[in-house]
Every structure is written in structure tokens, then in C-alpha cells.
């Protein structure tokens, strides 16, 4: 957000469990209003989808995708795509 400025944000998410697998979806938006002579107006919206598959009580596989869309007057920040894949084991 813009320090000392005004704006708003929202975020929503959900999870659906099917057997040993959890499907996750999240999305949100921030809207920072610019300051005169200061930081520019910026709007960012994003969504994320992913899955977690439990192999056992202590091990799981996960993967996901996130898309962030940026509307920035200064074009400092750009749209981005992030992919995540991994394995987790609790000792």
C-alpha cells in the first residue's frame, strides 16, 4: 500500500478436501490511492490455485500457481506468474 495514503483490500479463499487431497483457491485485490506529489496509484489483483496430497500422516506433496496482475502508473511492478512444487515431511 502507499504509506500515508488511502486504499482498500479484500481477500477470499476456499478449500475442498477429497480423500487425501486438498484443493485450494484464493484471490484478492489491493487498491492504493496515490498521494499528490508522492506515491502513485497502484492496483494489484491476484489469484492462486493449488493442491496438497497427503502421502502419510507426516509426508505430503504440494503444487500451485499464482497470477498477479499489476496496474501501476509508474510501471515499476509488472505482472507475474509463480509456480510452486514441493514435498514436505514433518520430523
N, C-alpha and C positions, 0 to 999 in steps of 0.2 A: 504494500500500500504506500501511499505518499505521506511522509512524516508531516504532521500538522495539517493535513488536508482532510477531505471528506470522502466518503465512499461507502460501499456495501459489499457483502459477500454472502454466498449461500453454498451449501454442500449437502448432497444426499447420497446415500449408499444403501446397498442391499446385499443379502447373502442367501443362497439357496443350497441346502445340503441334499445330496443324492448319494446314498451309500457312504463310501469312504471319501467322496469328493465334495468339495465346497466350491460353488461358482460365485464370484464376487463381481459386482458392478458398482461404480462410483462416478459421480460427476459434480461439477461445481463451477462457479464463476466469481471473479472479483472485478469490481469496478471502482477504480480510484479516480476521483475528480481532480483535475490539475489545479495548481496554485498559480495565481498571476505572478509572473516573474520567477517562478520556481519550477517544481517538478511538473512534467507533462501528464496529461490524462492517459490512463492505461486501463485496458480491459483484457482480462485473461479468462478463457473458459477451457475446461479440461474434462476428459472422461477416461476412466480406467476400467478394464475388464481383466479378469484373471481367474485362475483355478488353483486349488490346493488339494492334492491327493495324498491321503494318509496311507503309507505302506505298512505301518505298525503303530503301536502306541507312542513310539519315540521318533520315528522317521517319516518324513513327508517330502514330496516333490511339489514344486510350485512353478507357475509361469504366469506372465501377464503382459499387457500392452497399455501404454498411456499415450494419449494425444493431447497436447497443449496448443491452443490457438491464441495468438497474441495480437492485440490491436494496440499499438503504441505509436503515438505521433512522432517520437524520436527514432523509431525503428532500431532501438538498441537491442531489444529482445526479439527473437524470431520464433516461429512455430517449431515444435519439437515432437519427435516420436521416441518413445523409450520402451525397450523390450527387456523383460526380466525372466530368467530361467534359473532354477537352482534346486538344491536339496538341503534339507535341514535335519539334523539329528540332535536330540536332546540327551546329554550325558547324565 
